[in-house]
Amino acid sequence: MKHIKISDIEDMSKIYRLNLINSVTGYKSAHLIGSQTSKGNTNLAIFSSVVHLGSNPALIGFIIRPTTVPRHTYSNIKATGTFTLNAISKKQIADAHHTSAKYPENISEFDKTNLEIEKKNDWNAPYVKKAPIQMGCRYQNEYHINENDTIMIVASIEHLYISESLLLEDGWVQLDKGDIITINGLDGYAAPQLLERFPYARPKA
Ligand SMILES: Cc1cc2nc3c(=O)[nH]c(=O)nc-3n(C[C@H](O)[C@H](O)[C@H](O)COP(=O)(O)O)c2cc1C
C-alpha cells in the first residue's frame, strides 16, 4: 500500500492534496442548500458536509468554508434564519455540481441551471422542485473551528417532505429508491445501492 506521511501531505500541490484529503474519509452526503437574501433573491449551492447531529431534537450540522470571500449561503442564513436542504437525485448531478460556480449575489443558480424553485409553507427559502427529500431548516447556532477558520452551522429540521415511495413503515427512508446520490471527493458523484438492513445489534451471549 502507498504510505503517505503528514510531511508528504504538506508538500503536495494544492489540487492533489485537495482531491486526496477530500476523498479518503469516504462517501459524503450530497445536498443543495436553498436560501434567499432579505430582499428575496434566491440562492442555491451544493454542500457535502451536512451531518446528522441528533434526532430529538431533530438537528443537522454543516460546514461553511472560511468567510474570507463572500459566502452567500452563510450571509442569507444569517439574514433570514432559514434555509432548505434538498437531496440530489441521479438526474440532477450536473446541475447540482454547477451550483458551486461563483455567481454574484444578484444572480440565482436557479436561473443558470434546470433546477426549479418550489415555494411552500411560507418558508423564507426556496426548495428544489422534484428533490426526493426536502427539509425546511432553522438556524440555531454556529461554532467557529479555530484550526481552519471554518464555521459549523447547527440547525433544526422544521419541515420534512419525503417522496412517499422512499418512506417505509417504521420511519426508515430508503435512499436508493429515490436515486439519491453521494459525493466522492469534491467532484465525483456516485449512486449507492442498499445491500442489507440489520436489526438492532445486541452483545453475543
Ligand atoms: C461537491 C461539492 C461539495 C461542496 N461542499 C461544500 C461544503 O460542505 N461547505 C462549503 O462551504 N462549500 C462547499 N462547496 C463549495 C460551494 O458549493 C461553493 O463555494 C458555492 O459557490 C457556495 O455558494 P454560495 O456562495 O452561494 O453559498 C462544495 C462544492 C462542491 C462541488
The ligand as a MOL file (V3000), in Angstrom:
LIG
                    3D

  0  0  0     0  0            999 V3000
M  V30 BEGIN CTAB
M  V30 COUNTS 31 33 0 0 0
M  V30 BEGIN ATOM
M  V30 1 C -19.1590 18.5140 -4.2540 0
M  V30 2 C -19.0310 19.8530 -3.5700 0
M  V30 3 C -19.2120 19.9420 -2.1930 0
M  V30 4 C -19.1070 21.1730 -1.5170 0
M  V30 5 N -19.2870 21.2210 -0.1800 0
M  V30 6 C -19.1380 22.4000 0.4900 0
M  V30 7 C -19.2820 22.4670 1.9110 0
M  V30 8 O -19.5670 21.4790 2.5730 0
M  V30 9 N -19.0930 23.6820 2.5130 0
M  V30 10 C -18.8030 24.8160 1.7970 0
M  V30 11 O -18.6490 25.8920 2.3900 0
M  V30 12 N -18.6850 24.7790 0.4440 0
M  V30 13 C -18.8450 23.6050 -0.2180 0
M  V30 14 N -18.7220 23.5560 -1.5730 0
M  V30 15 C -18.4860 24.8050 -2.3000 0
M  V30 16 C -19.7580 25.5880 -2.5420 0
M  V30 17 O -20.7050 24.8290 -3.2820 0
M  V30 18 C -19.3860 26.8660 -3.3270 0
M  V30 19 O -18.4710 27.6410 -2.5670 0
M  V30 20 C -20.5860 27.6970 -3.6640 0
M  V30 21 O -20.1800 28.6820 -4.5870 0
M  V30 22 C -21.1590 28.3680 -2.4430 0
M  V30 23 O -22.1780 29.2050 -2.8910 0
M  V30 24 P -22.7150 30.4470 -2.0660 0
M  V30 25 O -21.6350 31.4990 -2.0630 0
M  V30 26 O -23.8910 30.8050 -2.8680 0
M  V30 27 O -23.0150 29.9610 -0.7040 0
M  V30 28 C -18.8160 22.3380 -2.2610 0
M  V30 29 C -18.6340 22.2580 -3.6570 0
M  V30 30 C -18.7370 21.0260 -4.2980 0
M  V30 31 C -18.5410 20.9530 -5.8020 0
M  V30 END ATOM
M  V30 BEGIN BOND
M  V30 1 1 1 2
M  V30 2 1 2 3
M  V30 3 2 2 30
M  V30 4 2 3 4
M  V30 5 1 4 5
M  V30 6 1 4 28
M  V30 7 2 5 6
M  V30 8 1 6 7
M  V30 9 1 6 13
M  V30 10 2 7 8
M  V30 11 1 7 9
M  V30 12 1 9 10
M  V30 13 2 10 11
M  V30 14 1 10 12
M  V30 15 2 12 13
M  V30 16 1 13 14
M  V30 17 1 14 15
M  V30 18 1 14 28
M  V30 19 1 15 16
M  V30 20 1 16 17
M  V30 21 1 16 18
M  V30 22 1 18 19
M  V30 23 1 18 20
M  V30 24 1 20 21
M  V30 25 1 20 22
M  V30 26 1 22 23
M  V30 27 1 23 24
M  V30 28 2 24 25
M  V30 29 1 24 26
M  V30 30 1 24 27
M  V30 31 2 28 29
M  V30 32 1 29 30
M  V30 33 1 30 31
M  V30 END BOND
M  V30 END CTAB
M  END
